[in-house]
Structure formats: C-alpha cells, structure tokens
Amino acid sequence: MTEDPKAFQLFTEIGIIDQLAGNAFERALPAGMTRAQFTVLHHLHRRAAPSQSPAALADAIQVSRATMTSTLGRLAARGLVAIDPDPADGRGKQVRLTAAGEAMRRDCIAAVAPLLPLVGTALAPTELDQALALLRALRTALDAARD
C-alpha cells in the first residue's frame, strides 16, 4: 500500500481536527446558538467594515446564499444582527453586528473557554506559535486561490 501525498495527509488531519473541535465547540455554545451562527457573529466582529452584504457574507464563509439568508434570519430574529437597506443600492441589504450580537459573541467565547486548555496539553507555547504561523500561511494561500 502506498502512502498518501503529504499535502493530502495534512488536509485529512485538518478535517479530522475540524470535526472533533467543531463538535465540541458546538456542544459548548450557549443554548440556541449554532456554530454557523457564531461564525457569522465572529466574522462580522473581525471585519474592519461596520457592515457587509448577505452575498458577501455567504462568499466569505463559503455557504450558499440561501443558507446565509436562513442563518441571518435566525440571528436577526434574536436581535444579534441588524439587516438594513443598502444606502448605495436600494435593492440591497447590509448586515451589521448589534450590541447584543457582540455580547453573544463574548458569551460564546466564554462558553468554549474550558476547551482551550486542551491545546496546551498537546502543544507547547512555541509549538502553538509555529502552528498558528503555518496554518495562517496555508489559509492565506487557500483564500487567494478561491474562485
């Protein structure tokens, strides 16, 4: 049996880690929150722009527009995001994080905090720094190669 290419092995490990971490993350989130909803809140928090169109959010998070519309509807119903008319295009919409959305993002991070020491049991601080640098470089390359 031949060994899979190293790059494929890397993607396999990342996929398994995503499954394990994602499931633990979602179980730890506050009641009613999903990983998809947190992803939107976190993305809006990290962006320098105060708002973004639903289509741009769908593209950034790499989900269908229908999926993003559904997720945004759930977040807006809870007051975690506001969906406003786009002042530059009357037909468009702009999504922004509300104060309640910022608070929920903080609550989510606090809820998953007990999971974070697991990283320290697997990696020394210098290894964590190296892993972050390598993963950021890979993410940057993959992001640049998107359609």
Order of alpha helices (4+ residues) and beta strands (2+ residues): alpha-alpha-alpha-alpha-beta-beta-alpha-alpha-alpha
